[in-house]
């Protein structure tokens, strides 16, 4: 996962060429798919999921950083809040995920996580920030 995450690091180039809104939505679709295919009982699916997740997770992190610098007049505040939010989400998400897996199953849990990720497409992006 980590090695392929480097590919996600070139997200700035994609944002510049295709726009923040488009890349954000495309990345969320790919991230949702990467999470969902983890539920398939196949070695290829598992590795594909890890590769897809590595790339899209790093890319979405970069997108959030770019987005936050456009939202706040002091870029450092935006970046700090983006990383703080990611950290809080990872901490809470891990605990919730563990409990959900125990109470249901890996398959149901990861399909739910994919669906939750997919709902990020509903987040509106102001035109002034989108390009």
C-alpha positions as CSV (number, residue, x, y, z in Angstrom):
1,X,0.0,0.0,0.0
2,X,2.7,2.5,1.0
3,X,4.8,2.1,-2.1
4,X,1.8,2.8,-4.4
5,X,0.8,5.7,-2.2
6,X,3.7,7.6,-3.8
7,X,1.6,7.7,-7.0
8,X,-1.0,9.6,-5.1
9,X,1.6,12.2,-4.2
10,X,1.4,13.7,-7.7
11,X,-2.1,14.8,-7.0
12,X,-1.3,18.5,-7.3
13,X,-0.6,18.0,-11.0
14,X,-4.0,16.4,-11.5
15,X,-5.8,19.1,-9.5
16,X,-4.1,21.8,-11.6
17,X,-5.1,20.2,-14.9
18,X,-8.6,18.8,-14.1
19,X,-9.8,20.9,-11.2
20,X,-10.2,20.2,-7.5
21,X,-13.9,19.2,-7.7
22,X,-13.4,16.7,-10.4
23,X,-10.3,15.1,-8.9
24,X,-12.0,15.0,-5.4
25,X,-15.1,13.2,-6.8
26,X,-13.0,10.8,-9.0
27,X,-10.8,10.0,-6.0
28,X,-13.7,9.3,-3.7
29,X,-15.2,6.9,-6.3
30,X,-11.9,5.1,-6.6
31,X,-11.4,5.0,-2.8
32,X,-15.0,3.6,-2.4
33,X,-14.2,0.9,-4.9
34,X,-10.9,0.0,-3.3
35,X,-12.6,-0.4,0.0
36,X,-15.5,-2.5,-1.4
37,X,-13.3,-4.9,-3.4
38,X,-11.5,-5.9,-0.2
39,X,-14.6,-7.9,0.5
40,X,-14.1,-10.2,-2.5
41,X,-12.5,-13.6,-1.6
42,X,-9.6,-13.3,-4.0
43,X,-5.9,-12.7,-3.5
44,X,-5.9,-10.4,-6.6
45,X,-8.8,-8.4,-5.1
46,X,-6.9,-8.0,-1.8
47,X,-3.8,-6.7,-3.5
48,X,-5.8,-4.5,-5.8
49,X,-7.6,-3.1,-2.9
50,X,-4.3,-2.3,-1.0
51,X,-2.8,-0.7,-4.1
52,X,-6.0,1.3,-4.9
53,X,-6.4,2.4,-1.2
54,X,-2.7,3.4,-1.0
55,X,-2.9,5.6,-4.1
56,X,-6.3,7.1,-3.3
57,X,-5.7,7.7,0.4
58,X,-2.6,9.7,-0.3
59,X,-4.3,11.5,-3.1
60,X,-7.4,12.4,-0.9
61,X,-5.0,13.7,1.8
62,X,-3.4,16.0,-0.8
63,X,-6.7,17.1,-2.1
64,X,-7.8,18.0,1.5
65,X,-4.6,20.0,2.0
66,X,-5.1,22.0,-1.3
67,X,-8.8,22.5,-0.5
68,X,-8.0,23.7,3.1
69,X,-5.4,26.2,1.8
70,X,-8.2,27.7,-0.4
71,X,-10.7,27.9,2.4
72,X,-8.5,29.7,5.0
73,X,-6.7,33.0,4.5
74,X,-3.8,31.6,6.6
75,X,-2.8,28.4,4.8
76,X,-1.1,26.9,7.9
77,X,-4.4,27.0,9.8
78,X,-6.2,25.2,7.0
79,X,-3.5,22.5,6.7
80,X,-3.4,22.1,10.5
81,X,-7.1,21.7,10.7
82,X,-7.1,19.2,7.7
83,X,-4.5,17.0,9.5
84,X,-6.3,17.3,12.8
85,X,-9.5,16.2,11.2
86,X,-7.8,13.3,9.5
87,X,-6.2,12.2,12.8
88,X,-9.5,12.4,14.7
89,X,-11.3,10.5,12.0
90,X,-8.7,7.8,12.0
91,X,-8.8,7.4,15.7
92,X,-12.6,7.3,16.0
93,X,-13.0,5.3,12.8
94,X,-10.6,2.6,14.0
95,X,-12.5,2.1,17.2
96,X,-15.9,2.1,15.4
97,X,-14.6,-0.2,12.7
98,X,-13.3,-2.7,15.2
99,X,-16.6,-2.8,17.1
100,X,-18.6,-3.0,13.9
101,X,-16.5,-6.0,12.7
102,X,-17.0,-7.8,16.0
103,X,-20.8,-7.1,16.0
104,X,-21.3,-8.0,12.3
105,X,-18.7,-9.2,9.8
106,X,-15.7,-7.9,7.8
107,X,-17.8,-8.0,4.6
108,X,-20.7,-6.0,6.0
109,X,-18.4,-3.5,7.7
110,X,-16.2,-2.8,4.7
111,X,-19.2,-2.5,2.4
112,X,-20.6,0.0,4.9
113,X,-17.3,1.9,4.9
114,X,-17.3,2.0,1.1
115,X,-20.8,3.4,1.2
116,X,-19.9,6.1,3.8
117,X,-16.9,7.1,1.6
118,X,-19.2,7.3,-1.4
119,X,-21.5,9.7,0.4
120,X,-18.6,12.2,0.3
121,X,-19.8,12.9,-3.2
122,X,-22.7,14.8,-1.7
123,X,-20.3,17.4,-0.2
124,X,-20.8,20.6,-2.2
125,X,-17.8,22.4,-3.6
126,X,-18.1,26.1,-4.2
127,X,-17.1,27.1,-7.7
128,X,-14.5,29.5,-6.4
129,X,-12.7,26.5,-4.8
130,X,-13.4,23.9,-7.5
131,X,-10.8,24.9,-10.1
